[in-house]
Every structure is written in structure tokens, then in C-alpha cells.
Amino acid sequence: MRQSIHNRGLSRTAFRYLLLALAVIVAVAPVYWMWTISLKSEVEQFSSPPLWFSFHPTLEHYYDAFLARSFGQYLLTSAIVAVTSTACALVIGTLAAYSLARFSLPLGLDKKLSLWILSTRMFPAIVTAVPLFLMMRDLRLLNTKAALIIVYTGFNLPFVVWMMRGFFAEVPRDLEEAALVDGDSRWGALVRVVLPLVAPGLAATAVFCLIVSWNEFLFALVLTQTDAAMTLPVGIAGRVTQYEIKWGVMSAAGVVAMVPILVFAMAVQRYLVRGLSLGAVKG
């Protein structure tokens, strides 16, 4: 009887590991294929059957993308825009979320305001493309990094406010009141007491905002046309023309584009896991 139960447990464990292995393969296979395409010659890219392992690596596509073409400028622009817009959204959104979580407005406007802020993310982004283009044109900000930073900050703000409001609500008010009794100011209690406690949530929110800003394509396509202001997603899509598709160059740029996000996610990994689960269980 015990042997049967033990075998059944081993079978379940093996089945779970098999499912996990399949999930990992499904998730990693496209990334691996893109990486191999970036290292293959044009002849090997279209070989049949596909060459998954046995091919002759070459760095010509990386040279073509980042030395012969403007992908290095696109990468720098994406980094500046994504980091700056994420920082602005976190600062403004965190202060707004703290206010909504700690202060009550007349007629319950704090709850209504929170719902209104979230509702701005419920309609398609394409709806705002033309109005934003006209606004940036009137402000003479077309083909500038400032236009993308402003738009991405506004796009990420509702998400930051909604996420951080939930994290602030989980922090007991007694901690801030104790700091205020000890002579600290409201701002000092926020910076020295509350923010360290919600740092995991702040890190998780920053990762999501950075990914959205880094991968955003629509607004970057509408608001920028020059190499000096064009981001990496738009630059990669520009290699698809009516005459040819530069698969190797696009794959090389895609591989390099993944690296900064992976490095940042690994750097805040210990905060990220805690931030995703913060507030999931209430005592």
C-alpha cells in the first residue's frame, strides 16, 4: 500500500516536472531561434530542415546593425526615454498613490478619483494617437525624446497610481503616526518609514513600467521620424521593406534589446517576487 502511494507520488512529481519542462521549452524556443538567426548567414537562415544547432556562427549581422546602421542610436534613445519616463511616472504616481491611500476627500472623491485614473487605461491607445500628434506638433516637440518621455509618463501613470495605492494601503498607519509623534514630518515619514516598506512593490511597478516604455511601438512610430529620436522597436520594424526583410539584422537588434531588461529584472529580482505577492494575503 505504501509502495503504491509512493509510486503515485513519484508519478505526479514526474508529470509536474514534465509540464514545467514543456512550458520552459515553449517560452525559450522563440528566443533561442531569434538568437541563432542573429548568428547565421543568410543561406543558413533559410535552410530546410532548419539548423537548430549545427551552423557556423557569424557576427556580421551585429556589425551591420550597430556599426554600419543606426541601431546604436536607437538603443541609446530607447534607454534614455524608457528610464526617464519610468522615473517620472514612479515619482509622480507614488506621490499621488500615497495621497489617495492616506487622505480622504469629500463625498468619497478619493475612491472615485482612483477609478477614474484607472479608466484611462481601458480604451485603446490608438484613440489618443492623433490628438497627441497634434498636441506635440503645436508644441514643436515632434521628433524629440521629450515628446516620447511625456507620452510614456502619462501612459504609465495610471498603472503606477493603482499599483502603489494598494501597496501603501497595506502599510499600517500606526508606523507613520509613531514617526510623526517622534517629531518627523509627513514627508520624512513617507521617505524614511513608508517607502522602504513598499520597496518591493516599487521595484515590481518599475519593472512593468520599464518594459512597457522599452517595447512601446505605436506612439514612437507616430511621433518620431528621424534617426535621432527613433526608438529601437521602430528601428527594427524599419528593416521590413517592400524589397527585402533583414532577418539577421532584426534578430541581432532584438537580442541586444532584451539584454537591458533582463539585467534590470535580475538586479531587482529579490524585490520583484515580494512585490508581486505583496498584499495578496491579508492577516
PyMOL commands that set and color helices and strands:
alter all, ss='L'
color gray80, all
select helices_A, chain A and resi 2-39+42-45+60-68+71-102+106-119+125-138+145-170+173-181+186-197+199-215+218-223+232-237+247-267+269-277
alter helices_A, ss='H'
color red, helices_A
deselect
rebuild
show_as cartoon
